[in-house]
Amino acid sequence: MSEHLIFITGHLAHARLGRILAGIDTSAFTYEIVDIGVKVAALMTEDIIVRRLKMPIKADRIILPGRYRGKLDSLSQHYGIAFMRGPDEVADLPAFLGRAGKPVDLSGHDMRIFAEIVDASSLSLDELMRRAMQLADAGADVIDLGCLPETPFPHLAGAVRSLKKKGLSVSIDSANVEELETGAAAGADFLLSLNEHTLQLATKYPVTPVLVPADAGDLDSLGRAITAAQAAKISFIADPVLDPIHFGFSKSIGRFLEARRRWPTIPMMMGTGNLTELTDADSSGVTALLAGICSELSIGNVLVVNVSPHTVRTVEEHDRARRIMFAAKQDHSLPRGYDAGLLQVHDRKPYPSSVQDIATLAADVRDANFRIMTAPDGVHVFNSKGHSVEQDAFEFFPALGVETDGAHAFYLGAELTKAEIAWKLGKRYSQDEPLEWGVGTPGKPKDRLRLAEAGHTLRGKKDKTT
């Protein structure tokens, strides 16, 4: 049986919510809209809901606006029905309800991230541990210790033992067999990268080798290593090796396809750094593409590198990409509409309100506080005294009337500049909120039980009076 949902809203959003829900495929659920009797739905309180939403109620779930700040548990307990927050913007409801009326679940994945510290041998043990914990917090499952050619790594064994004491999985990446053996003896979990000539090392220690061709691009060599590992009953991961663009990239993609054809069930790895590091393009898009290839070919391991400053968030990007691809694969769906974490520069729906929506809202404003919104035609600023639209933040200043109010002028300048940037890039803008850059910037957790702090203007005025 289909679910029955109740959407709680306020006067201003009621009609628009109805239009959006009417345009959604609701074959998986039925619904009704309840106007709780406040003007702005986000400002409703738990007390208002309890007083105005009369029992008995027949529903499977009750959806509140995303900016509702009250406690959901107490409402759920009071009514005996699950309450949940919807998206911040009503325009995002189709994506929110796109899969049988249920929110997206990104808790699962089937891909292990190896995060390489390429200069591990040149770092002190304290610095190495700090870097490793940062990578683990970003989503890395295995800390890969990169060993530099002709660079001594006297604390390699100590580093492995220290990382293991922290509960981390460790791999050693070296072309030096002695370093690989030192790491294995210290308790490393994986060795990168062995071939048909060095595989014997993995028979001496309880480690999982990552196998590569002995000669670049030679799948037959990789096949011999695979056969030898299987004969020795050694668990392994095979890596056909991804090459950079103009240095064999297309051909190397073909190797991954052929490797999966030859060995349909073996564990595989793809090292993505030759694309993310060696291509001057935002790494989130490159990562999404490579994660999609891994998802299609059931490649369950990726080796991730951050050397170039433009890939500083690459572990977070791979973590988000693997979750998006897994969810889409489970749904037999395109990886679209699941999450905006990899949409860092542009947004799919940059304008949650149309020009007409803004005009309707502006006509209903009765106070002098400036509202700032964006639409396809530019940046909108309005209050009870007027409504202006410009595409250059500086064009607003002569009509704002804040020449003698420094704090207010500073606040409006900052917000209008932010709005102009968002409009030019095609990003979502929300007044008094930072622009969202996906996983491209460190996330600031949102406290849904508290209203946002007063903006710059209000803080400035309060400071003057104290």
Kinemage of the C-alpha trace (Angstrom):
@kinemage 1
@onewidth
@group {chain A} dominant
@subgroup {mainchain}
@vectorlist {calphas} color= white
{ca met a 1} P 0.000 0.000 0.000
{ca ser a 2} L 1.174 3.541 -0.692
{ca glu a 3} L 2.145 5.885 2.090
{ca his a 4} L 0.044 8.846 3.103
{ca leu a 5} L 2.080 12.013 3.752
{ca ile a 6} L 1.056 15.276 5.402
{ca phe a 7} L 2.969 18.434 4.479
{ca ile a 8} L 2.786 21.250 7.024
{ca thr a 9} L 3.308 24.745 5.683
{ca gly a 10} L 2.368 28.403 6.134
{ca his a 11} L 0.324 30.953 4.209
{ca leu a 12} L 3.067 32.183 1.862
{ca ala a 13} L 4.252 28.774 0.694
{ca his a 14} L 0.869 27.015 0.576
{ca ala a 15} L -0.054 27.689 -3.046
{ca arg a 16} L 3.458 27.035 -4.339
{ca leu a 17} L 3.764 23.801 -2.374
{ca gly a 18} L 0.494 22.668 -3.921
{ca arg a 19} L 1.706 23.427 -7.445
{ca ile a 20} L 4.964 21.533 -6.920
{ca leu a 21} L 3.303 18.478 -5.401
{ca ala a 22} L 0.766 18.443 -8.216
{ca gly a 23} L 3.608 18.100 -10.699
{ca ile a 24} L 5.272 15.148 -8.933
{ca asp a 25} L 4.605 11.512 -9.727
{ca thr a 26} L 2.714 10.525 -6.587
{ca ser a 27} L 1.977 6.928 -7.561
{ca ala a 28} L 3.992 5.786 -4.535
{ca phe a 29} L 2.174 7.973 -1.987
{ca thr a 30} L -0.896 10.076 -1.299
{ca tyr a 31} L -0.716 13.427 0.434
{ca glu a 32} L -2.494 16.389 1.937
{ca ile a 33} L -1.295 19.903 2.787
{ca val a 34} L -1.988 21.497 6.147
{ca asp a 35} L -1.657 25.280 6.517
{ca ile a 36} L -0.643 25.610 10.165
{ca gly a 37} L -1.826 29.221 10.296
{ca val a 38} L 1.456 31.141 10.316
{ca lys a 39} L 2.776 33.362 7.576
{ca val a 40} L 6.283 31.853 7.292
{ca ala a 41} L 6.341 28.099 7.844
{ca ala a 42} L 9.957 28.021 9.060
{ca leu a 43} L 8.982 30.170 12.058
{ca met a 44} L 6.366 27.746 13.359
{ca thr a 45} L 7.036 26.357 16.814
{ca glu a 46} L 6.372 23.014 18.424
{ca asp a 47} L 3.695 24.640 20.576
{ca ile a 48} L 1.922 26.072 17.505
{ca ile a 49} L 1.913 22.679 15.818
{ca val a 50} L 0.562 20.881 18.881
{ca arg a 51} L -2.200 23.478 19.348
{ca arg a 52} L -3.284 23.701 15.720
{ca leu a 53} L -2.716 20.221 14.297
{ca lys a 54} L -5.669 18.427 15.827
{ca met a 55} L -5.805 14.706 16.483
{ca pro a 56} L -6.709 12.128 15.377
{ca ile a 57} L -4.469 12.148 12.309
{ca lys a 58} L -4.106 9.439 9.728
{ca ala a 59} L -0.690 9.566 8.096
{ca asp a 60} L 2.473 7.525 7.774
{ca arg a 61} L 4.788 10.546 7.900
{ca ile a 62} L 4.460 14.265 8.467
{ca ile a 63} L 6.879 16.505 6.539
{ca leu a 64} L 7.942 19.836 8.034
{ca pro a 65} L 9.897 22.603 6.279
{ca gly a 66} L 13.639 22.006 6.279
{ca arg a 67} L 14.268 25.170 8.290
{ca tyr a 68} L 11.936 24.153 11.109
{ca arg a 69} L 13.990 24.413 14.319
{ca gly a 70} L 11.902 22.422 16.765
{ca lys a 71} L 12.438 18.922 18.089
{ca leu a 72} L 11.075 16.174 15.885
{ca asp a 73} L 11.188 13.381 18.461
{ca ser a 74} L 8.713 14.989 20.842
{ca leu a 75} L 6.263 15.682 17.999
{ca ser a 76} L 6.575 12.106 16.768
{ca gln a 77} L 5.942 10.826 20.276
{ca his a 78} L 2.969 13.156 20.839
{ca tyr a 79} L 1.182 12.150 17.625
{ca gly a 80} L 2.491 8.612 17.267
{ca ile a 81} L 3.529 9.458 13.710
{ca ala a 82} L 7.025 10.004 12.305
{ca phe a 83} L 7.844 13.700 11.783
{ca met a 84} L 10.722 14.637 9.499
{ca arg a 85} L 12.256 17.715 7.907
{ca gly a 86} L 11.960 18.185 4.190
{ca pro a 87} L 14.373 20.250 2.094
{ca asp a 88} L 15.141 23.864 2.969
{ca glu a 89} L 13.569 25.060 -0.273
{ca val a 90} L 10.164 23.878 -1.452
{ca ala a 91} L 11.565 23.782 -5.000
{ca asp a 92} L 13.727 20.832 -3.942
{ca leu a 93} L 10.787 18.614 -2.994
{ca pro a 94} L 10.798 16.656 -6.277
{ca ala a 95} L 14.363 15.473 -5.616
{ca phe a 96} L 13.568 14.864 -1.949
{ca leu a 97} L 10.543 12.734 -2.854
{ca gly a 98} L 11.954 11.306 -6.041
{ca arg a 99} L 12.297 7.724 -4.898
{ca ala a 100} L 9.004 6.348 -3.662
{ca gly a 101} L 8.564 9.425 -1.508
{ca lys a 102} L 11.602 8.646 0.643
{ca pro a 103} L 14.678 10.807 1.302
{ca val a 104} L 17.975 9.779 -0.253
{ca asp a 105} L 20.059 7.337 1.774
{ca leu a 106} L 23.794 7.854 1.248
{ca ser a 107} L 24.903 5.728 4.186
{ca gly a 108} L 26.025 2.808 2.021
{ca his a 109} L 28.880 2.240 -0.414
{ca asp a 110} L 30.906 -0.643 -1.849
{ca met a 111} L 34.217 1.097 -2.519
{ca arg a 112} L 37.309 1.237 -0.309
{ca ile a 113} L 39.399 4.415 -0.398
{ca phe a 114} L 43.182 4.132 -0.124
{ca ala a 115} L 44.505 7.639 0.646
{ca glu a 116} L 48.200 7.957 -0.127
{ca ile a 117} L 50.564 10.155 1.854
{ca val a 118} L 53.041 10.488 -0.994
{ca asp a 119} L 55.816 12.057 1.073
{ca ala a 120} L 55.421 9.855 4.160
{ca ser a 121} L 59.140 9.099 4.332
{ca ser a 122} L 59.997 12.803 4.662
{ca leu a 123} L 57.509 13.489 7.474
{ca ser a 124} L 58.106 13.138 11.182
{ca leu a 125} L 56.063 10.493 12.925
{ca asp a 126} L 53.903 13.150 14.614
{ca glu a 127} L 53.205 14.943 11.333
{ca leu a 128} L 52.513 11.674 9.574
{ca met a 129} L 50.015 10.662 12.256
{ca arg a 130} L 48.288 14.043 12.070
{ca arg a 131} L 47.964 13.767 8.283
{ca ala a 132} L 46.683 10.191 8.547
{ca met a 133} L 43.966 11.109 11.034
{ca gln a 134} L 42.834 13.971 8.785
{ca leu a 135} L 42.524 11.577 5.854
{ca ala a 136} L 40.621 9.057 7.947
{ca asp a 137} L 38.219 11.772 9.095
{ca ala a 138} L 37.705 12.764 5.443
{ca gly a 139} L 36.610 9.240 4.530
{ca ala a 140} L 39.767 7.216 3.867
{ca asp a 141} L 39.529 3.533 4.760
{ca val a 142} L 43.223 2.735 4.281
{ca ile a 143} L 46.206 5.006 4.900
{ca asp a 144} L 48.775 4.402 2.186
{ca leu a 145} L 52.367 5.261 3.103
{ca gly a 146} L 54.185 6.439 0.004
{ca cys a 147} L 57.909 5.760 -0.067
{ca leu a 148} L 59.999 8.172 -2.133
{ca pro a 149} L 62.804 6.844 -4.372
{ca glu a 150} L 66.271 7.094 -2.799
{ca thr a 151} L 64.784 8.621 0.349
{ca pro a 152} L 65.441 6.764 3.621
{ca phe a 153} L 62.370 5.876 5.681
{ca pro a 154} L 63.883 4.812 9.013
{ca his a 155} L 60.602 5.208 10.911
{ca leu a 156} L 58.537 3.131 8.461
{ca ala a 157} L 57.975 0.238 10.866
{ca gly a 158} L 57.155 2.630 13.699
{ca ala a 159} L 54.691 4.486 11.502
{ca val a 160} L 52.874 1.275 10.586
{ca arg a 161} L 52.649 0.186 14.223
{ca ser a 162} L 51.434 3.632 15.351
{ca leu a 163} L 48.742 3.739 12.688
{ca lys a 164} L 47.594 0.228 13.553
{ca lys a 165} L 47.329 1.195 17.231
{ca lys a 166} L 44.912 3.924 16.139
{ca gly a 167} L 42.750 1.269 14.529
{ca leu a 168} L 43.656 2.272 10.962
{ca ser a 169} L 44.283 -0.026 8.020
{ca val a 170} L 47.678 0.580 6.404
{ca ser a 171} L 49.219 -0.023 2.999
{ca ile a 172} L 52.802 0.457 1.822
{ca asp a 173} L 53.460 1.883 -1.635
{ca ser a 174} L 57.039 1.384 -2.740
{ca ala a 175} L 59.160 0.105 -5.606
{ca asn a 176} L 61.723 -1.004 -3.023
{ca val a 177} L 61.213 -4.617 -1.943
{ca glu a 178} L 63.058 -4.034 1.333
{ca glu a 179} L 60.664 -1.235 2.286
{ca leu a 180} L 57.693 -3.384 1.361
{ca glu a 181} L 58.996 -6.194 3.551
{ca thr a 182} L 59.692 -3.838 6.446
{ca gly a 183} L 56.118 -2.571 6.274
{ca ala a 184} L 54.691 -6.078 5.992
{ca ala a 185} L 56.706 -7.291 8.984
{ca ala a 186} L 55.422 -4.337 11.023
{ca gly a 187} L 51.814 -5.317 10.355
{ca ala a 188} L 50.765 -3.509 7.153
{ca asp a 189} L 47.517 -4.777 5.649
{ca phe a 190} L 48.271 -4.138 1.948
{ca leu a 191} L 51.360 -3.881 -0.279
{ca leu a 192} L 51.394 -1.673 -3.414
{ca ser a 193} L 52.418 -2.731 -5.952
{ca leu a 194} L 53.601 -6.307 -6.521
{ca asn a 195} L 53.912 -8.091 -9.851
{ca glu a 196} L 54.586 -11.575 -11.126
{ca his a 197} L 58.273 -11.240 -10.125
{ca thr a 198} L 57.762 -9.887 -6.583
{ca leu a 199} L 54.560 -11.671 -5.575
{ca gln a 200} L 56.498 -14.145 -3.421
{ca leu a 201} L 56.810 -11.429 -0.774
{ca ala a 202} L 53.108 -11.774 -0.055
{ca thr a 203} L 53.546 -15.461 0.817
{ca lys a 204} L 55.735 -14.577 3.799
{ca tyr a 205} L 53.318 -12.228 5.561
{ca pro a 206} L 49.548 -11.990 6.104
{ca val a 207} L 49.136 -9.079 3.693
{ca thr a 208} L 46.968 -8.408 0.662
{ca pro a 209} L 49.051 -7.449 -2.378
{ca val a 210} L 47.870 -5.051 -5.058
{ca leu a 211} L 49.019 -6.636 -8.302
{ca val a 212} L 50.128 -4.648 -11.370
{ca pro a 213} L 51.668 -5.637 -14.719
{ca ala a 214} L 55.432 -6.168 -14.591
{ca asp a 215} L 55.626 -4.197 -17.847
{ca ala a 216} L 53.436 -1.135 -18.363
{ca gly a 217} L 50.143 -1.998 -20.026
{ca asp a 218} L 50.832 -5.750 -20.215
{ca leu a 219} L 47.600 -7.470 -19.139
{ca asp a 220} L 49.131 -10.882 -19.774
{ca ser a 221} L 51.760 -10.100 -17.134
{ca leu a 222} L 49.007 -9.075 -14.727
{ca gly a 223} L 47.216 -12.309 -15.582
{ca arg a 224} L 50.254 -14.396 -14.651
{ca ala a 225} L 50.455 -12.628 -11.302
{ca ile a 226} L 46.745 -13.264 -10.727
{ca thr a 227} L 47.119 -16.946 -11.576
{ca ala a 228} L 50.099 -17.280 -9.231
{ca ala a 229} L 48.237 -15.565 -6.386
{ca gln a 230} L 45.210 -17.792 -6.884
{ca ala a 231} L 47.405 -20.889 -6.913
{ca ala a 232} L 49.023 -19.775 -3.649
{ca lys a 233} L 45.579 -18.999 -2.216
{ca ile a 234} L 46.584 -15.388 -1.555
{ca ser a 235} L 43.899 -12.715 -1.377
{ca phe a 236} L 44.798 -9.936 -3.811
{ca ile a 237} L 43.603 -6.821 -5.631
{ca ala a 238} L 44.404 -6.292 -9.317
{ca asp a 239} L 45.212 -2.861 -10.783
{ca pro a 240} L 45.557 -2.565 -14.596
{ca val a 241} L 46.804 1.032 -13.971
{ca leu a 242} L 45.075 4.194 -15.208
{ca asp a 243} L 47.332 6.423 -17.326
{ca pro a 244} L 47.172 10.250 -17.726
{ca ile a 245} L 45.490 11.972 -20.666
{ca his a 246} L 47.691 11.975 -23.807
{ca phe a 247} L 49.903 9.323 -22.236
{ca gly a 248} L 47.664 6.326 -22.780
{ca phe a 249} L 44.515 7.303 -20.903
{ca ser a 250} L 41.994 5.961 -23.429
{ca lys a 251} L 43.955 2.768 -23.905
{ca ser a 252} L 44.178 2.258 -20.150
{ca ile a 253} L 40.394 2.553 -19.843
{ca gly a 254} L 40.248 -0.258 -22.369
{ca arg a 255} L 42.551 -2.316 -20.131
{ca phe a 256} L 40.136 -1.994 -17.233
{ca leu a 257} L 37.284 -3.133 -19.470
{ca glu a 258} L 39.311 -6.068 -20.754
{ca ala a 259} L 40.502 -6.994 -17.257
{ca arg a 260} L 36.930 -7.178 -16.036
{ca arg a 261} L 35.989 -9.266 -19.075
{ca arg a 262} L 38.831 -11.719 -18.427
{ca trp a 263} L 38.362 -11.886 -14.676
{ca pro a 264} L 34.690 -11.147 -13.921
{ca thr a 265} L 34.860 -11.578 -10.149
{ca ile a 266} L 38.330 -10.603 -8.956
{ca pro a 267} L 38.799 -7.551 -6.674
{ca met a 268} L 40.183 -4.587 -8.600
{ca met a 269} L 41.668 -1.167 -7.906
{ca met a 270} L 41.846 2.068 -9.862
{ca gly a 271} L 44.354 4.784 -9.007
{ca thr a 272} L 42.599 8.048 -9.830
{ca gly a 273} L 45.494 10.435 -9.181
{ca asn a 274} L 46.815 10.316 -12.744
{ca leu a 275} L 43.597 12.071 -13.777
{ca thr a 276} L 42.716 14.266 -10.798
{ca glu a 277} L 46.288 15.442 -10.185
{ca leu a 278} L 47.476 15.768 -13.772
{ca thr a 279} L 44.471 17.526 -15.306
{ca asp a 280} L 43.737 21.223 -14.722
{ca ala a 281} L 40.038 20.733 -14.113
{ca asp a 282} L 37.934 20.760 -10.974
{ca ser a 283} L 38.605 17.363 -9.480
{ca ser a 284} L 35.016 16.732 -8.364
{ca gly a 285} L 33.802 16.161 -11.931
{ca val a 286} L 36.765 13.975 -12.817
{ca thr a 287} L 36.180 11.978 -9.637
{ca ala a 288} L 32.486 11.526 -10.414
{ca leu a 289} L 33.305 10.145 -13.867
{ca leu a 290} L 35.935 7.729 -12.585
{ca ala a 291} L 33.717 6.633 -9.700
{ca gly a 292} L 31.002 5.918 -12.265
{ca ile a 293} L 33.377 3.699 -14.249
{ca cys a 294} L 34.332 1.905 -11.034
{ca ser a 295} L 30.673 1.417 -10.196
{ca glu a 296} L 29.856 -0.055 -13.607
{ca leu a 297} L 32.867 -2.398 -13.528
{ca ser a 298} L 32.494 -3.314 -9.838
{ca ile a 299} L 35.925 -1.916 -8.996
{ca gly a 300} L 35.817 -1.853 -5.218
{ca asn a 301} L 39.076 -0.033 -4.434
{ca val a 302} L 40.448 3.383 -5.392
{ca leu a 303} L 43.864 4.862 -4.678
{ca val a 304} L 43.517 8.601 -4.035
{ca val a 305} L 46.305 11.177 -4.008
{ca asn a 306} L 46.480 14.834 -2.988
{ca val a 307} L 49.621 16.649 -4.105
{ca ser a 308} L 48.279 19.529 -6.176
{ca pro a 309} L 46.428 22.233 -4.196
{ca his a 310} L 43.419 21.916 -6.522
{ca thr a 311} L 42.775 18.375 -5.218
{ca val a 312} L 42.859 19.308 -1.545
{ca arg a 313} L 39.377 17.824 -0.961
{ca thr a 314} L 39.847 14.754 -3.117
{ca val a 315} L 39.217 12.197 -0.357
{ca glu a 316} L 35.933 13.888 0.541
{ca glu a 317} L 35.007 13.975 -3.145
{ca his a 318} L 35.712 10.277 -3.585
{ca asp a 319} L 33.754 9.488 -0.438
{ca arg a 320} L 30.709 11.396 -1.670
{ca ala a 321} L 31.044 9.989 -5.194
{ca arg a 322} L 31.129 6.372 -4.020
{ca arg a 323} L 27.968 6.904 -1.981
{ca ile a 324} L 26.097 8.598 -4.822
{ca met a 325} L 27.105 5.896 -7.306
{ca phe a 326} L 26.170 3.103 -4.913
{ca ala a 327} L 22.732 4.575 -4.218
{ca ala a 328} L 22.071 5.123 -7.938
{ca lys a 329} L 23.222 1.610 -8.794
{ca gln a 330} L 20.952 0.132 -6.137
{ca asp a 331} L 18.052 2.071 -7.629
{ca his a 332} L 19.005 1.181 -11.235
{ca ser a 333} L 19.023 4.920 -11.780
{ca leu a 334} L 21.150 7.721 -13.173
{ca pro a 335} L 23.455 9.335 -10.580
{ca arg a 336} L 21.328 12.469 -10.709
{ca gly a 337} L 19.271 14.100 -8.005
{ca tyr a 338} L 20.867 12.184 -5.134
{ca asp a 339} L 23.170 14.776 -3.627
{ca ala a 340} L 24.764 18.117 -4.560
{ca gly a 341} L 28.119 17.469 -2.903
{ca leu a 342} L 29.992 17.245 -6.211
{ca leu a 343} L 28.201 20.246 -7.761
{ca gln a 344} L 30.686 22.751 -6.411
{ca val a 345} L 30.718 25.569 -8.979
{ca his a 346} L 27.158 25.421 -10.338
{ca asp a 347} L 23.837 24.175 -8.968
{ca arg a 348} L 21.232 22.182 -10.869
{ca lys a 349} L 18.478 24.422 -9.496
{ca pro a 350} L 20.099 27.755 -8.692
{ca tyr a 351} L 16.836 29.676 -8.406
{ca pro a 352} L 14.343 28.171 -5.961
{ca ser a 353} L 11.986 31.113 -6.583
{ca ser a 354} L 10.833 32.394 -9.952
{ca val a 355} L 10.569 36.069 -10.872
{ca gln a 356} L 6.816 35.850 -10.254
{ca asp a 357} L 7.334 34.138 -6.866
{ca ile a 358} L 9.607 36.975 -5.778
{ca ala a 359} L 7.191 39.619 -7.065
{ca thr a 360} L 4.357 38.050 -5.072
{ca leu a 361} L 6.491 37.927 -1.919
{ca ala a 362} L 7.711 41.503 -2.394
{ca ala a 363} L 4.150 42.782 -2.732
{ca asp a 364} L 3.312 41.259 0.640
{ca val a 365} L 6.241 42.783 2.572
{ca arg a 366} L 5.198 45.462 5.079
{ca asp a 367} L 8.501 46.359 6.790
{ca ala a 368} L 11.714 48.178 5.862
{ca asn a 369} L 14.055 45.193 6.201
{ca phe a 370} L 15.831 44.388 2.946
{ca arg a 371} L 15.223 40.975 1.423
{ca ile a 372} L 17.742 39.715 -1.119
{ca met a 373} L 16.959 36.912 -3.566
{ca thr a 374} L 18.174 35.794 -6.985
{ca ala a 375} L 16.248 34.742 -10.086
{ca pro a 376} L 17.188 34.200 -13.742
{ca asp a 377} L 16.952 37.944 -14.430
{ca gly a 378} L 19.392 39.001 -11.685
{ca val a 379} L 19.585 39.951 -8.012
{ca his a 380} L 16.379 41.206 -6.373
{ca val a 381} L 16.355 43.580 -3.392
{ca phe a 382} L 13.038 44.598 -1.872
{ca asn a 383} L 11.290 45.900 1.206
{ca ser a 384} L 8.124 47.883 1.876
{ca lys a 385} L 9.602 50.898 0.077
{ca gly a 386} L 10.408 49.268 -3.243
{ca his a 387} L 11.715 46.412 -5.337
{ca ser a 388} L 14.860 46.607 -7.505
{ca val a 389} L 16.557 44.146 -9.844
{ca glu a 390} L 20.181 44.494 -10.965
{ca gln a 391} L 22.995 42.292 -12.218
{ca asp a 392} L 25.773 44.381 -10.654
{ca ala a 393} L 25.808 44.810 -6.869
{ca phe a 394} L 27.179 48.360 -7.128
{ca glu a 395} L 24.103 49.511 -9.049
{ca phe a 396} L 21.928 49.067 -5.929
{ca phe a 397} L 23.790 51.420 -3.610
{ca pro a 398} L 22.389 54.834 -4.641
{ca ala a 399} L 18.819 53.728 -3.862
{ca leu a 400} L 19.420 51.835 -0.611
{ca gly a 401} L 19.575 54.891 1.637
{ca val a 402} L 22.260 53.515 3.982
{ca glu a 403} L 24.920 56.173 3.427
{ca thr a 404} L 24.990 57.078 7.117
{ca asp a 405} L 24.617 53.540 8.484
{ca gly a 406} L 28.034 51.936 8.162
{ca ala a 407} L 27.122 48.563 9.666
{ca his a 408} L 24.062 48.195 7.453
{ca ala a 409} L 25.986 49.315 4.365
{ca phe a 410} L 28.733 46.787 5.112
{ca tyr a 411} L 26.203 44.003 5.583
{ca leu a 412} L 24.328 44.833 2.367
{ca gly a 413} L 27.586 45.114 0.440
{ca ala a 414} L 28.706 41.687 1.604
{ca glu a 415} L 25.338 40.036 0.924
{ca leu a 416} L 24.859 41.674 -2.468
{ca thr a 417} L 28.369 40.701 -3.573
{ca lys a 418} L 27.641 37.128 -2.505
{ca ala a 419} L 24.335 37.216 -4.368
{ca glu a 420} L 25.997 38.584 -7.515
{ca ile a 421} L 28.632 35.832 -7.438
{ca ala a 422} L 25.918 33.215 -6.989
{ca trp a 423} L 23.849 34.664 -9.840
{ca lys a 424} L 26.802 34.791 -12.235
{ca leu a 425} L 27.837 31.222 -11.467
{ca gly a 426} L 24.333 29.825 -11.355
{ca lys a 427} L 24.525 28.882 -7.689
{ca arg a 428} L 21.860 28.821 -5.020
{ca tyr a 429} L 21.761 31.976 -2.877
{ca ser a 430} L 20.077 32.267 0.531
{ca gln a 431} L 20.300 35.507 2.463
{ca asp a 432} L 22.431 35.315 5.638
{ca glu a 433} L 23.668 31.857 4.672
{ca pro a 434} L 27.087 31.020 3.196
{ca leu a 435} L 27.204 29.868 -0.400
{ca glu a 436} L 27.270 26.090 -0.658
{ca trp a 437} L 30.328 24.652 -2.400
{ca gly a 438} L 29.515 20.976 -1.880
{ca val a 439} L 32.390 18.962 -0.470
{ca gly a 440} L 34.780 21.498 -1.997
{ca thr a 441} L 34.956 23.328 1.335
{ca pro a 442} L 34.841 22.097 4.921
{ca gly a 443} L 31.228 21.704 5.943
{ca lys a 444} L 29.755 23.667 8.825
{ca pro a 445} L 27.241 21.488 10.672
{ca lys a 446} L 23.730 22.902 10.846
{ca asp a 447} L 21.919 22.981 14.162
{ca arg a 448} L 18.277 22.440 13.251
{ca leu a 449} L 17.189 23.185 16.837
{ca arg a 450} L 18.372 26.811 16.765
{ca leu a 451} L 17.506 29.789 14.620
{ca ala a 452} L 20.384 31.389 12.748
{ca glu a 453} L 22.376 33.961 14.658
{ca ala a 454} L 21.668 37.615 13.997
{ca gly a 455} L 23.324 38.885 10.834
{ca his a 456} L 26.040 41.521 10.667
{ca thr a 457} L 23.618 44.445 10.784
{ca leu a 458} L 21.755 43.311 13.883
{ca arg a 459} L 24.951 42.430 15.686
{ca gly a 460} L 26.379 45.823 14.833
{ca lys a 461} L 23.333 47.681 16.152
{ca lys a 462} L 23.306 45.603 19.324
{ca asp a 463} L 26.980 46.350 19.912
{ca lys a 464} L 26.302 50.084 19.648
{ca thr a 465} L 23.677 49.959 22.386
{ca thr a 466} L 25.638 47.916 24.919
